[in-house]
């Protein structure tokens, strides 16, 4: 439970007794609530912070002090090995859960790229999906660790630049899947050199399903894993530079051996 106190003159040196609450509780001032969102710029990250500190008493107004104490501890902590069952290939990146500097103070263009993708999904007119589907997709994407969003945004910007310079007659793809050590965070992202078509959508959807299947094959999170992937494709009408295509997959996929072989012939599985 989180209690936010909005008061012009809050009492000084007041320590709310969280042990008297029925559930683990955080009590903080509105200005501290705004500090956390300004620092983390992620609803999921703020909720994780509250889960981390719930039930610990601090004086009203001292939330930034507690935050920076934990951020210093995160910065000094040694990263744990990445779980072997989630794959040994690719690049392993470790960042503190709580950054000392506010998110997006550096690599601003990369962070803005990630935010623009969120906004595209939030503003898209729904056709077959429901509003609850939209919220679920945004919640999954918001699981991206705030300390790694600059790297993800930078990859997307580089991928868009690379495919735009392709001169062959074929279709160029730059795709990446991201695996969180919790076994539940599994976004995909990338860019394609061709404008959006039904064929591009289907090819991308098959890549997402195959990567989802491979992730489930390494874990036991059938009911918990949702893979959400985003693809940017160029536009030629001058209205905006790209289209955003989103694909989400949940639960087990019953591929036959022949279907898997056909998918892997299109999308070979990366090493590891």
C-alpha positions in Angstrom: 0.0 0.0 0.0 1.2 3.5 -0.9 -0.1 6.6 0.9 0.7 10.0 -0.6 0.2 13.0 1.6 -0.5 16.3 -0.2 -0.1 19.0 2.4 1.1 22.6 2.2 2.9 22.5 5.6 3.6 18.8 6.5 4.7 18.3 10.1 8.4 18.0 10.7 10.2 14.9 12.0 7.1 12.8 11.7 7.7 9.1 11.2 4.6 7.2 10.1 4.5 3.8 11.9 4.2 1.3 9.0 4.2 -1.7 11.3 0.7 -0.7 12.4 -0.7 -1.1 8.9 -2.5 -4.3 7.8 -0.3 -4.5 4.7 3.3 -3.4 4.0 3.0 0.3 3.5 4.9 3.3 2.2 3.9 6.8 3.4 5.4 9.7 1.6 4.8 13.4 0.7 3.6 14.3 -2.7 6.9 16.1 -3.5 8.7 12.8 -2.8 6.3 10.9 -5.0 7.1 13.4 -7.8 10.8 13.1 -7.1 10.7 9.3 -7.6 8.9 9.6 -11.0 11.2 12.4 -12.1 14.2 10.2 -11.1 13.0 6.9 -12.6 10.5 8.0 -15.3 8.9 4.5 -15.2 5.7 3.4 -13.4 7.1 -0.2 -13.1 10.4 1.0 -11.7 8.6 3.2 -9.1 6.4 0.3 -8.1 9.4 -2.0 -7.7 11.0 0.7 -5.5 7.9 0.8 -3.3 7.9 -3.0 -3.0 11.6 -2.8 -2.0 11.1 -0.3 0.8 7.5 -1.1 2.0 7.3 -1.5 5.8 10.5 0.4 6.5 9.9 3.6 8.5 11.5 6.9 7.5 10.5 10.5 8.4 8.2 12.3 6.1 10.2 14.2 3.6 13.2 11.9 3.8 12.3 9.7 0.8 15.2 11.2 -1.4 17.6 10.3 1.4 16.4 6.7 1.5 16.5 6.5 -2.3 20.1 7.7 -2.6 21.2 5.4 0.2 19.8 2.5 -1.8 21.2 3.8 -5.1 24.7 4.0 -3.6 24.3 0.4 -2.4 23.2 -0.6 -5.9 26.2 1.1 -7.5 28.6 -0.6 -5.2 27.0 -4.1 -5.5 28.7 -6.7 -7.7 26.5 -8.0 -10.5 25.3 -11.6 -10.2 26.0 -14.1 -13.0 23.3 -14.2 -15.7 21.3 -17.4 -15.4 22.7 -20.0 -17.8 19.3 -21.4 -18.7 18.4 -18.1 -20.3 21.2 -18.4 -22.8 25.0 -17.7 -22.9 25.1 -16.0 -26.2 24.8 -12.3 -26.9 25.8 -9.4 -24.7 25.2 -9.4 -21.0 24.5 -5.9 -19.5 24.2 -5.1 -15.8 23.1 -1.8 -14.5 22.0 -0.6 -11.0 18.2 -0.9 -10.4 18.2 2.7 -9.0 20.3 5.2 -10.9 22.1 8.0 -9.1 21.4 10.5 -11.8 17.8 11.0 -13.1 17.0 8.8 -16.0 17.5 10.4 -19.5 20.0 13.1 -18.3 22.5 11.6 -20.7 21.9 9.8 -24.1 18.7 11.8 -24.4 18.0 11.0 -28.0 18.1 7.3 -27.2 15.7 7.7 -24.3 13.4 9.8 -26.4 13.4 7.0 -29.0 12.1 4.5 -26.4 9.5 7.1 -25.2 8.3 7.7 -28.8 7.6 4.0 -29.2 5.6 4.0 -26.0 3.6 7.0 -27.2 3.0 5.4 -30.6 1.5 2.4 -29.0 -0.5 4.5 -26.5 -2.0 6.7 -29.3 -2.7 4.1 -31.9 -6.3 3.6 -32.9 -7.3 0.1 -31.9 -8.9 -2.2 -34.4 -8.8 -5.8 -33.1 -7.1 -5.3 -29.7 -8.9 -4.0 -26.6 -7.9 -1.2 -24.3 -6.8 -3.8 -21.7 -4.5 -5.3 -24.3 -2.9 -1.9 -24.9 -2.4 -1.4 -21.2 -0.9 -4.9 -20.8 1.5 -4.3 -23.7 2.7 -1.0 -22.3 3.1 -2.6 -18.9 5.3 -5.3 -20.4 7.4 -2.7 -22.2 7.7 -0.6 -19.0 9.5 -3.6 -17.4 12.6 -2.6 -19.4 15.2 -1.6 -16.8 15.6 2.1 -16.7 19.3 1.8 -16.7 19.3 -0.1 -20.0 16.9 2.0 -22.0 19.6 4.2 -23.4 21.3 1.2 -24.9 18.0 -0.1 -26.3 17.1 3.2 -27.8 20.6 3.5 -29.2 20.2 0.1 -30.9 16.9 1.2 -32.5 18.4 4.4 -33.8 21.4 2.5 -35.2 19.2 -0.2 -36.7 17.1 2.4 -38.5 20.2 4.1 -39.9 21.7 0.8 -41.0 18.6 -0.5 -42.9 18.1 2.9 -44.5 21.5 2.6 -46.1 20.8 -0.9 -47.5 20.9 -0.8 -51.4 20.2 -4.4 -52.2 16.9 -5.5 -53.7 16.1 -7.7 -50.7 14.8 -6.8 -47.2 17.2 -5.8 -44.5 16.3 -6.6 -40.9 18.0 -5.5 -37.7 16.3 -7.4 -34.8 17.2 -8.0 -31.1 15.5 -9.8 -28.3 16.2 -8.8 -24.6 16.1 -11.4 -21.8 15.7 -10.3 -18.2 17.3 -12.4 -15.5 13.8 -12.8 -13.9 12.8 -15.0 -16.9 9.7 -12.9 -17.5 11.0 -9.8 -19.2 11.4 -10.6 -22.9 10.9 -7.6 -25.3 12.0 -7.6 -28.9 12.8 -4.6 -31.1 14.2 -3.7 -34.4 13.9 -2.1 -37.8 13.2 -3.2 -41.4 14.3 -1.5 -44.6 10.9 -1.9 -46.4 7.7 0.0 -45.7 5.0 -1.8 -43.8 3.1 -4.5 -45.7 1.1 -7.6 -44.7 4.1 -9.7 -45.7 6.5 -7.6 -43.5 4.0 -7.9 -40.6 3.7 -11.7 -41.0 7.5 -12.2 -41.2 8.0 -10.1 -38.1 5.2 -12.0 -36.3 6.9 -15.3 -37.1 10.2 -14.0 -35.7 8.4 -12.9 -32.4 6.6 -16.3 -32.1 9.9 -18.2 -32.6 11.8 -16.2 -30.1 8.9 -16.6 -27.6 9.0 -20.3 -28.2 12.7 -20.5 -27.6 12.5 -18.5 -24.4 9.8 -20.8 -23.1 11.9 -23.8 -24.1 14.6 -22.5 -21.6 12.2 -21.7 -18.7 9.1 -23.0 -17.0 7.2 -19.7 -17.2 4.5 -20.8 -19.7 1.7 -18.8 -18.0 3.8 -15.8 -17.0 5.8 -15.0 -20.1 4.6 -12.4 -22.5 6.8 -11.4 -25.4 6.2 -7.9 -26.7 8.1 -6.8 -29.8 8.2 -3.6 -31.7 9.3 -3.1 -35.4 9.9 0.3 -37.1 9.5 0.5 -40.8 10.1 3.5 -43.1 7.2 5.6 -44.5 7.4 7.3 -47.9 4.3 9.6 -47.6 6.1 12.4 -45.8 3.7 12.4 -42.9 6.2 10.9 -40.5 9.5 9.0 -40.8 8.3 5.5 -39.7 5.5 3.2 -38.8 5.4 1.3 -35.5 4.3 -2.3 -35.6 3.7 -4.2 -32.4 3.3 -7.9 -31.8 2.6 -9.7 -28.5 2.6 -13.4 -27.7 1.6 -15.1 -24.5 1.7 -18.7 -23.3 2.8 -21.9 -25.0 2.8 -22.2 -28.8 2.1 -25.7 -30.2 4.5 -25.7 -33.2 5.0 -29.0 -35.0 8.6 -30.1 -35.9 8.0 -29.2 -39.5 6.7 -25.7 -38.6 9.7 -25.1 -36.3 12.0 -26.2 -39.1 10.3 -23.8 -41.5 10.5 -20.9 -39.1 14.2 -21.6 -38.3 15.0 -21.6 -42.0 13.7 -18.0 -42.2 14.9 -16.9 -38.8 18.0 -18.9 -37.7 18.4 -19.2 -33.9 21.4 -17.1 -32.7 24.2 -18.9 -30.9 23.7 -19.5 -27.2 
